[in-house]
Amino acid sequence: DWLSLWPVVVVPTLGGLVVGLLRRFTGELGPGLPSLMAMADGAVMAQPRLPFQRLLGASVSLGSGASLGPEGPSVESGGNIGLWVALKGSLSPQSQKALVAAGVAAGLASSFKAPIAGVFFAFEGSFSAIQGRPSVRAVLVAAVASSLVTQLVLGDAPILRLPAYEVRSPLELPLYLGLGLLASGMSWALVSLLALGRSEALQQRLAKLPPGLPTACGGALVGLMALVFPQVLGVGYDTIEALLGSNGGVPLATLLVLLGVKLLATGISNATGFVGGGFAPSLFLGAVLGNCYGQLLGESGLHLPVAEPPAYAMVGMAAVLAGSARAPLTALLLLFELTHDIRIVLPLMAAAGLSAALVERWQGLADPGLLGPDLQEEQRRRRLTALAVSDAFEPEAPLVLAADVPADEALAQLVESHGHCLLVADGAWVVGLVTLPDLQRAISSLPASPTAESMPTLLACRRGDLVWLPETAHLAQLEDQLNPNGLRQLPVFALDQLGGEALPQGLPGKGLPLAALRGIASRDGMARALARQLSPALLTQPNPVALPNPATTAPQDPPLQAGA
């Protein structure tokens, strides 16, 4: 009786038409979180928008069946309100960031009735504000107030009714690492599909169509999928609860197909302009993936004496969310708040931590766009991607010293060269980078009258692995390496070690060849490169970099430095 199912296709189509017309004739929804933080920093002009249009678009989108979630509009609306209030009060940039973070925490806390997860999300990953006591106080108050209002208006029933977590044996814990590995692949697929839908080439083609048509076609496609798999419509919390219930068993083959259909429906909803976030789809995909994994381990596969599939489904929810949002602590605490079961913490830590680590390794630490598109941030990132890392080179040659040089001597040479960092070489190999604060910290910890024997060497002053980039990188990847590590500059080598968006981690083999060193790229150099791009008439060519000749200069020689 297919004719009776016509609303399943018509309602998403009409909803898409309304959302498309709303977005075309009322302008942009407003900045996303990365743009909001850049506005609070003063990097771009502050233009927050009150969220009336965003919330209306999200209500129509989710109400008509778009395969997205409500947390994206909620979180970004909170951030916009926070910045708008801060600007109206003429607050300092630090206070502006604090209120943006408070709005973010309030938005997530109200979406899931999980105030603790909201607080951690405001300070975790690519959405983090500058840490500080004012920020923490503002975030705590906002999360508590948001949760209180939500409970007063909607009641204290949980968003998701999760069963008690089941543990058969502590020996199951390694099996959750396998789930974390699978979840990282699902997270990568989700984030990549969302990025593909927001790509400039696709959006330019959709913009040529009549207003409302792309979103209406997207709604129609989602509706057609729902004729066979109605679970893909809307937020999907009912399906998640069914997968976690004792009587909600779904055949393994059906779940495997549902994974692909839900992923496709989410990508179409996002690409064609529906308003919503990716948290709910990631939880949905994680629940289905975990249920499949549990069935494969149990009665439908290996027949191992493990917990029932719902236990793996709950951990899968956190693992996919952690990888997709780059926020493992938020995912862990969210599931803990929903289950109130301390026994789930260790499996969550194993699966969520591995999933987030692998996705960060593959895709870097840039904003994954899980909360929705941020057009201003995407345009800024495209400008950075168009510039090579060599455009951000410092005009002076990097200072290279041998690993056995005493710290006080290295400090004197670094101060004389007016540098902020130097490279540590062991023979013909670069093995580390030491900054000015590293040297000061090492020397200040010594006794009042240190002897030559007590003075640490440069190799002992290293505080972490060498952070570097190959010559083929671009400025967006330079930003992704500098920001999480709190660096001002890093070395660049003529090595082809960068595949896709993955960033190099640590040292390959014995180190990096000194002969391949090409220069030092810095934050200041990146700013100069962007200035040249905006004003090509002022500076059309980057300053040449004079580098030492490794063939004639050994690392133990006097400091290697050359001016432009």
DORO-173905 format. One record per residue (C-alpha): residue number from 0; y, x, z; residue in one letter. Coordinates in steps of 0.001 Angstrom, whole numbers, plus 524288, in hexadecimal, padded with zeros to 5 digits. Layout:
BEGIN
NODE   num       y       x       z   residu
NODE   NUM       Y       X       Z        A
...
***
This chain:
BEGIN
NODE   num       y       x       z   residu
NODE     0   80000   80000   80000        D
NODE     1   809D8   80A1B   7FB46        W
NODE     2   81497   8002E   7F899        L
NODE     3   81604   7FD75   80725        S
NODE     4   8194B   80BC9   80942        L
NODE     5   825BC   80BCB   8010A        W
NODE     6   82E9C   80D98   80D05        P
NODE     7   8282C   81AE0   80F74        V
NODE     8   82E46   81FBF   802BE        V
NODE     9   83A7A   81743   801F0        V
NODE    10   83FC5   819DC   80FA2        V
NODE    11   83FF0   828C6   80E84        P
NODE    12   845C4   82787   800E1        T
NODE    13   850D8   81EB5   8056E        L
NODE    14   852F0   8273D   81165        G
NODE    15   853E7   8331F   808A7        G
NODE    16   85DCB   82C47   7FFFB        L
NODE    17   86659   828EF   80BB2        V
NODE    18   86585   836B3   81146        V
NODE    19   86868   83CC9   80405        G
NODE    20   8747A   8346B   801FE        L
NODE    21   878EA   8371E   80FE3        L
NODE    22   877F0   845C1   80DFC        R
NODE    23   87E43   84595   80099        R
NODE    24   88A3B   83D70   80417        F
NODE    25   88CCA   84156   8123D        T
NODE    26   88BCA   8501A   81096        G
NODE    27   883E3   85A11   817FB        E
NODE    28   87D44   856EE   824D1        L
NODE    29   88391   86265   82BC6        G
NODE    30   87F99   87056   82F1F        P
NODE    31   8724F   873F6   83468        G
NODE    32   86F96   87CB8   84006        L
NODE    33   87125   88A05   83961        P
NODE    34   87E40   885CC   833CD        S
NODE    35   88277   88049   840ED        L
NODE    36   87FCE   88D45   84795        M
NODE    37   88719   8947B   83CCA        A
NODE    38   89290   88B2B   83EC0        M
NODE    39   89292   88DAC   84D5A        A
NODE    40   89299   89C54   84A61        D
NODE    41   89E52   89ABE   8416E        G
NODE    42   896AE   89FDA   835B1        A
NODE    43   899A2   89384   82DE0        V
NODE    44   8A376   8889C   82F3B        M
NODE    45   89F72   87EF7   839D0        A
NODE    46   89CC3   871A8   833A8        Q
NODE    47   893DD   869D2   83CAF        P
NODE    48   891BA   85B85   8398F        R
NODE    49   88F0B   85050   8429F        L
NODE    50   88135   84BA8   83FBF        P
NODE    51   8834F   83D8D   83B8F        F
NODE    52   87F29   83FFC   82D84        Q
NODE    53   873D9   848CF   8316E        R
NODE    54   86E66   83F10   83B33        L
NODE    55   86FDA   833B0   831B0        L
NODE    56   868FB   83B56   82702        G
NODE    57   85E1B   83F51   83059        A
NODE    58   85C3F   8314F   834FF        S
NODE    59   85ABB   82C38   82728        V
NODE    60   85227   837AD   82315        S
NODE    61   8489E   836D8   82E6B        L
NODE    62   848E3   82818   82EDC        G
NODE    63   84511   8273C   82088        S
NODE    64   839BC   830B9   82218        G
NODE    65   83E9A   83E52   81E70        A
NODE    66   834D7   84897   822D4        S
NODE    67   83E50   84F8E   82C01        L
NODE    68   841D7   84F73   83A71        G
NODE    69   84D57   84B08   842D3        P
NODE    70   84F5B   857C8   84A39        E
NODE    71   856D0   85EAD   83F47        G
NODE    72   86209   854CB   83E8E        P
NODE    73   86205   853B2   84D66        S
NODE    74   86310   86255   84FC1        V
NODE    75   86D18   864F0   84524        E
NODE    76   87523   85933   84947        S
NODE    77   8756A   85EAC   8570B        G
NODE    78   879CF   86BE5   85207        G
NODE    79   884A1   865ED   849BF        N
NODE    80   8897E   85DD3   8552B        I
NODE    81   88969   869E8   85DD9        G
NODE    82   891AB   871DF   85461        L
NODE    83   89AC8   86656   851C6        W
NODE    84   89D5B   864C1   86061        V
NODE    85   89F5A   87371   861F5        A
NODE    86   8A954   873D2   856FD        L
NODE    87   8B097   86810   85C3C        K
NODE    88   8B168   86EFD   86952        G
NODE    89   8B5D9   87BCE   862F8        S
NODE    90   8AADA   88313   869CE        L
NODE    91   8A750   89157   867B2        S
NODE    92   89CAC   89550   85DEA        P
NODE    93   8935F   897F2   86937        Q
NODE    94   895A3   88A3F   86E93        S
NODE    95   89435   88497   860F0        Q
NODE    96   886C7   88ACF   85FD7        K
NODE    97   88345   885B9   86D44        A
NODE    98   88688   877C0   86948        L
NODE    99   87F38   87902   85C6F        V
NODE   100   8734C   87D9C   86416        A
NODE   101   87540   87262   86DB1        A
NODE   102   8756E   868A9   86286        G
NODE   103   8690F   86EA2   85CDD        V
NODE   104   86204   86DA7   869E5        A
NODE   105   8666D   85FA5   86BC0        A
NODE   106   861E1   85BE8   85E30        G
NODE   107   85424   86148   85FCC        L
NODE   108   852D7   85C7D   86DC0        A
NODE   109   855FB   84E99   86989        S
NODE   110   84D04   84F31   85DA5        S
NODE   111   840C3   85257   8657C        F
NODE   112   8450F   84EFB   87366        K
NODE   113   84277   85D47   87653        A
NODE   114   84E4F   86386   87CE9        P
NODE   115   847CD   87097   87FCF        I
NODE   116   843F3   87283   87197        A
NODE   117   851C6   86EC9   86DAD        G
NODE   118   85796   8794D   8766B        V
NODE   119   84EB5   883E5   87103        F
NODE   120   850EB   87FA5   862FA        F
NODE   121   85F90   88166   864AB        A
NODE   122   85D99   88FD0   867E3        F
NODE   123   851DD   89340   85F7A        E
NODE   124   85082   898CE   851F5        G
NODE   125   85A6D   89791   8471D        S
NODE   126   86182   88C5A   84DFE        F
NODE   127   86509   89427   85A18        S
NODE   128   872A4   894F5   85FC8        A
NODE   129   877E8   8A0D8   866E6        I
NODE   130   87148   8A184   87403        Q
NODE   131   879BB   89FBF   88000        G
NODE   132   87B32   897DE   88C64        R
NODE   133   884F5   88E1F   88698        P
NODE   134   87BA2   88B8A   87B53        S
NODE   135   8700F   88996   88466        V
NODE   136   8778E   88021   88D1B        R
NODE   137   87C69   87843   88186        A
NODE   138   86EEE   877A0   87B57        V
NODE   139   86853   8736E   88800        L
NODE   140   87234   868B2   88ABD        V
NODE   141   87196   863AF   87CBA        A
NODE   142   862B2   86356   87C58        A
NODE   143   861D7   85C25   88956        V
NODE   144   86C73   85261   885A0        A
NODE   145   8664B   84FDB   8785E        S
NODE   146   858D1   84D98   87E19        S
NODE   147   85E56   844B4   8889E        L
NODE   148   865A9   83C3C   87ED3        V
NODE   149   859BA   83B9B   875FC        T
NODE   150   85106   8371E   88123        Q
NODE   151   85AF5   82CFB   885A0        L
NODE   152   85C2A   8274E   877F4        V
NODE   153   84E58   828DD   8729B        L
NODE   154   84667   8297A   87F0F        G
NODE   155   83E80   834A5   8849D        D
NODE   156   8327E   832DA   87C03        A
NODE   157   82F2B   83FA3   87506        P
NODE   158   831CF   84117   86685        I
NODE   159   82396   844E4   86486        L
NODE   160   81880   8403E   86D2D        R
NODE   161   80F9D   84BFF   86DCF        L
NODE   162   80240   84BD8   87452        P
NODE   163   7FE1F   8552F   87F07        A
NODE   164   7FB59   862B1   879D0        Y
NODE   165   7ECD8   865FF   879FA        E
NODE   166   7E73C   87355   87D12        V
NODE   167   7D8C8   87619   87B4B        R
NODE   168   7D8E7   884C6   87DC6        S
NODE   169   7E2E7   88FC6   87F3F        P
NODE   170   7DB51   89696   8746B        L
NODE   171   7E193   88CFA   86ADB        E
NODE   172   7EE90   8941A   86BD8        L
NODE   173   7EBB3   89DB6   86096        P
NODE   174   7E8D0   89213   857E0        L
NODE   175   7F6E0   88DAD   85970        Y
NODE   176   7FB28   89A5F   85313        L
NODE   177   7F415   895BE   846EA        G
NODE   178   7FBBD   8890E   847C4        L
NODE   179   8083A   890E6   8490F        G
NODE   180   804D2   8984F   83CA8        L
NODE   181   802A1   88BB7   83520        L
NODE   182   80F03   885E4   83AE0        A
NODE   183   816FE   89172   83609        S
NODE   184   81267   88E8A   82834        G
NODE   185   815F0   8803B   829A9        M
NODE   186   82349   883EA   82F4C        S
NODE   187   825B1   88D1A   823EC        W
NODE   188   82203   88268   81A34        A
NODE   189   82B01   8787A   820B1        L
NODE   190   836C7   88182   8218F        V
NODE   191   834B8   8868D   813B0        S
NODE   192   833C6   878C0   80E4E        L
NODE   193   84033   874B0   81562        L
NODE   194   84734   880AF   8100D        A
NODE   195   84260   87DBB   80251        L
NODE   196   847BE   86FFC   80347        G
NODE   197   85514   8754C   80741        R
NODE   198   85555   87FAC   7FC99        S
NODE   199   861B8   88060   7F499        E
NODE   200   85ACA   87E82   7E798        A
NODE   201   853FB   871F3   7EBD5        L
NODE   202   85FF3   86C40   7F28B        Q
NODE   203   86864   86EC7   7E69A        Q
NODE   204   85ED5   8673D   7DE34        R
NODE   205   85E4F   85BEF   7E7B9        L
NODE   206   86D2D   85B9A   7E87A        A
NODE   207   86DD7   85895   7D9E4        K
NODE   208   866A4   84BBB   7DBE6        L
NODE   209   86DE8   83EFF   7DEE6        P
NODE   210   871DF   83D29   7ED31        P
NODE   211   866B9   83862   7F5AC        G
NODE   212   85C3D   83A22   7EB4B        L
NODE   213   85620   846D1   7F084        P
NODE   214   854B2   8415D   7FE4F        T
NODE   215   84F9E   83459   7F926        A
NODE   216   8456D   83B6A   7F0DF        C
NODE   217   841B4   84391   7FCAE        G
NODE   218   83FE1   83743   804AD        G
NODE   219   8379A   8314A   7F9E5        A
NODE   220   82ECA   83D40   7F974        L
NODE   221   82D04   83CFF   80828        V
NODE   222   829FC   82E73   80768        G
NODE   223   81FA6   830AB   7FD06        L
NODE   224   81928   83AE2   805AD        M
NODE   225   81997   8313D   810EC        A
NODE   226   8119B   8275E   80926        L
NODE   227   805E7   83046   80B76        V
NODE   228   80A83   837AA   81793        F
NODE   229   813BC   82EE3   81F63        P
NODE   230   8140A   83959   82A08        Q
NODE   231   81E18   8412E   82236        V
NODE   232   828BC   836F9   82421        L
NODE   233   83328   8397D   82E44        G
NODE   234   832A3   84221   83A35        V
NODE   235   823E0   84124   83BDE        G
NODE   236   82301   84062   84AB1        Y
NODE   237   81944   83524   849DD        D
NODE   238   81030   83D6E   8419C        T
NODE   239   81170   848CA   84B07        I
NODE   240   80DB8   8400E   8566D        E
NODE   241   8021A   83AE0   84EB2        A
NODE   242   7FD70   848BC   84BFF        L
NODE   243   7FE96   84C04   85A64        L
NODE   244   7F7D2   83FC1   85F40        G
NODE   245   7E98E   83F06   862C7        S
NODE   246   7E726   833FF   8590F        N
NODE   247   7EFA0   83931   84E24        G
NODE   248   7E5E9   841E2   8473D        G
NODE   249   7E918   843CB   838C8        V
NODE   250   7DF4B   849BE   82F3D        P
NODE   251   7E15D   8581C   82C89        L
NODE   252   7E2B3   85673   81DC6        A
NODE   253   7ED35   84C23   81F97        T
NODE   254   7F4E3   854E3   828B9        L
NODE   255   7F47A   86046   81F35        L
NODE   256   7FA0B   857E2   8144E        V
NODE   257   8040D   85228   81DA8        L
NODE   258   8091E   85FE4   8208E        L
NODE   259   80CB5   86208   81258        G
NODE   260   81248   8545C   81051        V
NODE   261   81AD5   85508   81C7F        K
NODE   262   81FBB   8627C   818A9        L
NODE   263   8234E   85D95   80B26        L
NODE   264   829CE   85137   81052        A
NODE   265   8320F   85943   819B1        T
NODE   266   8363A   8627B   80ED2        G
NODE   267   83A03   85737   805E5        I
NODE   268   84197   85035   8109D        S
NODE   269   8490D   85C96   813BB        N
NODE   270   84BC4   86095   805A3        A
NODE   271   8509D   8536B   800E6        T
NODE   272   85ACC   851B8   80B9E        G
NODE   273   8551F   849A5   816B4        F
NODE   274   85B13   84CCB   823EF        V
NODE   275   851E1   851FF   82E58        G
NODE   276   84BD0   85DFA   83463        G
NODE   277   83EFD   86518   833B3        G
NODE   278   83ADA   8652E   841F9        F
NODE   279   83347   8586C   8411B        A
NODE   280   82C4C   85C4D   83468        P
NODE   281   8289C   86960   83A6F        S
NODE   282   822E5   86266   84652        L
NODE   283   81B9C   85922   83D32        F
NODE   284   81625   86431   834FE        L
NODE   285   8127C   86BC2   8413C        G
NODE   286   80B29   86027   846F1        A
NODE   287   80384   85E09   83A5D        V
NODE   288   800B4   86C8E   838CA        L
NODE   289   7FC40   86DDC   846EB        G
NODE   290   7F384   861F7   845C3        N
NODE   291   7ED43   867A5   83980        C
NODE   292   7EB41   874A2   8406B        Y
NODE   293   7E524   86E06   84C26        G
NODE   294   7DBEA   8663A   8438B        Q
NODE   295   7D7D9   87278   83C2A        L
NODE   296   7D4C0   87977   848E5        L
NODE   297   7CD89   86DBB   84E53        G
NODE   298   7C4E5   8631C   848EE        E
NODE   299   7C97F   863D4   83AC7        S
NODE   300   7C78A   87269   8393D        G
NODE   301   7C2E7   87D56   8421A        L
NODE   302   7BE30   8747A   84D3B        H
NODE   303   7C417   87D52   8578D        L
NODE   304   7C53E   87858   8659A        P
NODE   305   7D403   876DF   864E6        V
NODE   306   7DDED   86C95   868D6        A
NODE   307   7DFDA   8604B   860E1        E
NODE   308   7E8DF   860CD   854D9        P
NODE   309   7F47C   85A67   85BF7        P
NODE   310   7F5A5   86689   86493        A
NODE   311   7F723   86F1C   85895        Y
NODE   312   80051   8653C   8526F        A
NODE   313   809D9   86683   85DDB        M
NODE   314   809F0   8754E   85CE9        V
NODE   315   80B30   87478   84E1B        G
NODE   316   81787   86C5A   84FAC        M
NODE   317   81E0C   87730   8576E        A
NODE   318   818E8   881F9   84E8F        A
NODE   319   81E47   87C2F   841EA        V
NODE   320   82B31   878A9   84865        L
NODE   321   82C71   88678   84DF7        A
NODE   322   82A4E   88CBB   840B5        G
NODE   323   832D7   8833E   8392B        S
NODE   324   83E6E   88391   84282        A
NODE   325   83CE7   891E3   846CC        R
NODE   326   83D53   88C78   854AB        A
NODE   327   83079   88EEA   85BF1        P
NODE   328   8361E   88CAE   86990        L
NODE   329   83BED   87FA7   86571        T
NODE   330   82EF2   87B4D   85F9E        A
NODE   331   8275C   87F9D   86B98        L
NODE   332   8305A   878BB   8752D        L
NODE   333   83131   86C79   86CDA        L
NODE   334   8226C   86A94   86D09        L
NODE   335   821E0   86E13   87B6B        F
NODE   336   82C3F   863C6   87E8E        E
NODE   337   824E3   859B4   87691        L
NODE   338   81789   85C97   87CB1        T
NODE   339   81B7C   860AB   88A9C        H
NODE   340   80F02   868DF   88AC2        D
NODE   341   80FC0   87727   88EA0        I
NODE   342   80263   879D6   88888        R
NODE   343   80814   878B3   87AE1        I
NODE   344   811AA   883EC   87CDB        V
NODE   345   80899   88F51   879A5        L
NODE   346   80372   88962   86CDE        P
NODE   347   81173   885CB   86936        L
NODE   348   8162B   8939E   86BB8        M
NODE   349   80B44   8997B   86392        A
NODE   350   80C6A   8907C   857D1        A
NODE   351   81B2E   88E80   857C0        A
NODE   352   81E2F   89CD4   85A01        G
NODE   353   81548   8A174   84F04        L
NODE   354   81A47   89721   84594        S
NODE   355   8289D   89A59   84803        A
NODE   356   8263D   8A908   84730        A
NODE   357   81F36   8A824   83A2D        L
NODE   358   82934   89F25   833D8        V
NODE   359   83450   8A7E3   83866        E
NODE   360   82D21   8B367   83280        R
NODE   361   82BA7   8AC72   82573        W
NODE   362   838C6   8A5A8   82462        Q
NODE   363   8420D   8ACCC   82D81        G
NODE   364   84AC8   8A6D4   837E1        L
NODE   365   8543D   89F46   82F52        A
NODE   366   856AC   890F3   83250        D
NODE   367   84A7D   889B8   82D86        P
NODE   368   85235   87D4E   82AAB        G
NODE   369   848D8   874D5   8325F        L
NODE   370   853C4   86C32   83789        L
NODE   371   858E0   868F4   82A18        G
NODE   372   860D4   86F69   81F4F        P
NODE   373   86CFF   8772C   822C4        D
NODE   374   87458   87885   815EE        L
NODE   375   87EC9   881AB   81B0A        Q
NODE   376   874D6   88AE2   8210A        E
NODE   377   86C8F   88ABD   814BC        E
NODE   378   8785A   88E29   80C5D        Q
NODE   379   87BD6   89954   8158A        R
NODE   380   86DE8   89E79   8151E        R
NODE   381   86DCB   89DCC   80649        R
NODE   382   87A14   8A62B   805E7        R
NODE   383   87361   8B02E   80E99        L
NODE   384   866F7   8AFE1   8067F        T
NODE   385   86ECC   8B301   7FA3F        A
NODE   386   87376   8BFF0   7FFFC        L
NODE   387   86ADC   8CC08   80121        A
NODE   388   86990   8D2F1   80E18        V
NODE   389   86FA1   8DF00   807DD        S
NODE   390   87C87   8D782   8074A        D
NODE   391   87CFA   8D838   81632        A
NODE   392   87B31   8E6FA   81748        F
NODE   393   88415   8EE8E   8204B        E
NODE   394   88C5E   8F8A9   818FF        P
NODE   395   887DD   9039B   8220C        E
NODE   396   87A71   909A4   8214A        A
NODE   397   8714A   9064F   82C8E        P
NODE   398   86FF8   91015   8378A        L
NODE   399   86206   91561   83825        V
NODE   400   85D4B   91DDC   8437A        L
NODE   401   85034   92384   8472C        A
NODE   402   847E2   91C65   85138        A
NODE   403   84893   927A8   85B06        D
NODE   404   85774   92863   85B97        V
NODE   405   85C56   92628   869A7        P
NODE   406   86328   91949   86C2D        A
NODE   407   86FF8   91F67   870B6        D
NODE   408   87110   9279A   86468        E
NODE   409   86DF4   91BE2   85BE6        A
NODE   410   87835   913C7   8631C        L
NODE   411   8829F   91E1E   860C9        A
NODE   412   87F83   91EC0   8524A        Q
NODE   413   87F3E   90FF4   850F1        L
NODE   414   88C7C   90E86   857A3        V
NODE   415   89231   91938   84F1F        E
NODE   416   88D59   9124E   842DF        S
NODE   417   8933D   90536   84777        H
NODE   418   8860A   8FEB6   8454E        G
NODE   419   87EC3   8F42A   84CA8        H
NODE   420   870C8   8F880   84A06        C
NODE   421   868C1   903D9   844F3        L
NODE   422   85B5F   90583   83EED        L
NODE   423   8508A   90D28   8459D        V
NODE   424   84847   915BB   83CB7        A
NODE   425   83B39   91C2E   83F38        D
NODE   426   83A16   92648   83495        G
NODE   427   83BD2   91F59   82795        A
NODE   428   839CF   911D4   82D75        W
NODE   429   84395   9087E   833A1        V
NODE   430   83D50   902F1   83FDA        V
NODE   431   84816   8FBC9   84707        G
NODE   432   8561B   8F775   848B3        L
NODE   433   85E0E   8FA26   854FC        V
NODE   434   86AFA   8F370   857CB        T
NODE   435   87698   8F80A   85F9F        L
NODE   436   87347   8EF0A   86B2B        P
NODE   437   86555   8F468   86B07        D
NODE   438   86A55   9023D   86CF8        L
NODE   439   8742B   8FE20   87752        Q
NODE   440   869AA   8F6BA   87EBB        R
NODE   441   86040   90239   87E71        A
NODE   442   86A68   90C05   8832E        I
NODE   443   87064   9034F   88DA6        S
NODE   444   86301   90186   89403        S
NODE   445   861E9   91030   896A5        L
NODE   446   86609   91705   8A343        P
NODE   447   8740B   91B7B   8A508        A
NODE   448   87124   9294B   8A03F        S
NODE   449   865E9   92827   89694        P
NODE   450   85E8E   9342B   8926B        T
NODE   451   85A79   9375A   88498        A
NODE   452   84C77   933FF   88831        E
NODE   453   8502B   92673   88D4D        S
NODE   454   8584A   922FA   8815D        M
NODE   455   85081   91969   878DB        P
NODE   456   84E98   91BD7   86A70        T
NODE   457   8529A   91297   85FA8        L
NODE   458   844A2   90E01   85E19        L
NODE   459   84492   9098F   86C55        A
NODE   460   85147   90201   86A63        C
NODE   461   84B5F   8F86B   860B9        R
NODE   462   84AEE   8EA94   865F8        R
NODE   463   842E5   8E419   85B60        G
NODE   464   83D18   8E4FE   84DD2        D
NODE   465   845A7   8E95B   842A0        L
NODE   466   84BED   8DDC2   83BCF        V
NODE   467   84E36   8E0A1   82D6D        W
NODE   468   84EDF   8DACC   81FCE        L
NODE   469   84A97   8DF2C   81245        P
NODE   470   85485   8E17A   80795        E
NODE   471   8502D   8D509   800A2        T
NODE   472   854E3   8CC2E   80BBB        A
NODE   473   860D8   8C36D   80B4B        H
NODE   474   86B51   8C041   8153E        L
NODE   475   86490   8B3FF   81A44        A
NODE   476   8590B   8BC6D   81E57        Q
NODE   477   86261   8C63F   82454        L
NODE   478   8681B   8BB51   82C9F        E
NODE   479   85A6A   8B704   83092        D
NODE   480   85744   8C4C7   8353E        Q
NODE   481   8640C   8C73B   83C5E        L
NODE   482   865FB   8BA82   843BF        N
NODE   483   85908   8B8E7   84B2E        P
NODE   484   858DF   8C747   84EF2        N
NODE   485   86721   8C7C7   8533C        G
NODE   486   86A18   8D324   84A02        L
NODE   487   8768B   8D723   8432F        R
NODE   488   8701F   8DF61   838A9        Q
NODE   489   862ED   8E3D7   833A1        L
NODE   490   85D8C   8EDC6   829EC        P
NODE   491   85996   8EA81   81C02        V
NODE   492   84EA9   8F19F   814E6        F
NODE   493   84A6B   8F22D   806BE        A
NODE   494   83D70   8EBC2   809A8        L
NODE   495   837E5   8DF4B   80402        D
NODE   496   83279   8D994   8109D        Q
NODE   497   838AE   8CC11   81006        L
NODE   498   83098   8C0E8   80AA7        G
NODE   499   837BC   8B3FB   8090C        G
NODE   500   83FF3   8B0E1   814FD        E
NODE   501   83768   8B878   81E84        A
NODE   502   83EAA   8C2F4   82603        L
NODE   503   838BC   8D055   828BD        P
NODE   504   83364   8D1FE   83668        Q
NODE   505   8325B   8DF45   83CE2        G
NODE   506   82F0C   8EC3E   836A9        L
NODE   507   82509   8EDFC   82BD1        P
NODE   508   81BBC   8F926   82EDF        G
NODE   509   82226   9057F   83417        K
NODE   510   82FCC   90033   831A9        G
NODE   511   83952   8FE53   8268F        L
NODE   512   83BB7   909B9   81D3A        P
NODE   513   848CF   9102C   81F52        L
NODE   514   84963   912C5   810B8        A
NODE   515   849AD   9040E   80E51        A
NODE   516   85557   90193   81741        L
NODE   517   86056   8FB3D   80F99        R
NODE   518   86A7D   8F7CB   819CB        G
NODE   519   86E5D   8EF7D   82567        I
NODE   520   87151   8E10A   82366        A
NODE   521   879CF   8DA94   82DC3        S
NODE   522   88062   8CE07   831EB        R
NODE   523   88D86   8D3B1   82E15        D
NODE   524   88801   8D77A   820E2        G
NODE   525   882FA   8C9AD   81EFD        M
NODE   526   89080   8C45C   8220C        A
NODE   527   89678   8CDBC   81832        R
NODE   528   88C94   8C9A6   80DDC        A
NODE   529   88FF8   8BB4A   80FCB        L
NODE   530   89E74   8BE9E   80F26        A
NODE   531   89C55   8C59B   8023F        R
NODE   532   89513   8B9B9   7FD30        Q
NODE   533   8A043   8B0AD   80103        L
NODE   534   8AAE5   8B9EF   7FC41        S
NODE   535   8A535   8C1CB   7F0F3        P
NODE   536   8B29E   8C65B   7ECC8        A
NODE   537   8B492   8CD96   7F9AE        L
NODE   538   8A7DC   8D506   7FA6D        L
NODE   539   89EE0   8D489   7EECC        T
NODE   540   895B9   8DF9E   7F241        Q
NODE   541   88F83   8E389   7FF2E        P
NODE   542   892AE   8F0E5   8048F        N
NODE   543   888B9   8FB10   80076        P
NODE   544   88015   9002A   80B3B        V
NODE   545   87E64   90ED8   80C88        A
NODE   546   870C9   91173   81197        L
NODE   547   86A61   91DD9   8165B        P
NODE   548   860AB   92464   80D67        N
NODE   549   853B2   923F9   814AE        P
NODE   550   84E48   92E85   80BE0        A
NODE   551   8580A   93892   810E8        T
NODE   552   85B71   9334F   81E5E        T
NODE   553   85180   932CF   82948        A
NODE   554   852BC   9291C   8346E        P
NODE   555   854C1   933DC   83E79        Q
NODE   556   860FB   938BB   8377C        D
NODE   557   86EA5   934E9   83C35        P
NODE   558   871EC   92672   83B13        P
NODE   559   8716C   9213B   82D69        L
NODE   560   87E07   91A5F   82A49        Q
NODE   561   88686   918E8   81E6B        A
NODE   562   892A0   91139   81BC5        G
NODE   563   894D9   90805   8108A        A
***
